[in-house]
Amino acid sequence: MSRSKSEDATRKQRATLSLGLTWLMAKYEPE
């Protein structure tokens, strides 16, 4: 159970990182 929770947290963190990167790219490269 603990492992599953940790995996979910990592997945959430990765998703947030991906979103942050996309947002940064859009901010520094306006279209």
N, C-alpha and C positions, 0 to 999 in steps of 0.2 A: 504494500500500500504506500509506504513511504517513497519507494522508488517512483511509483506512478505520479505522486504529487510533485516530486522533484522534476520529473520529465515534463510535466505540464508547465511548471514554472519556467523551465528553460525554453520551452516552445513559445511561451508568452513573451519572454525577454527577447527572443530572436525576432519575433513579429514586431515588437516595439522598435527594435534596432533597425529593422528593414524600413519601417515607416519613417523613422527619424532620418534615415539616409535619403530616402526619396524626397522627404520634405526639404532637407538641406539642399539637395541637388536642384530642386525647383526654385528654392529661394536664391541660390547663387547663380542659377541659369534661367532667368525669366524669359518666357516665350511670348 
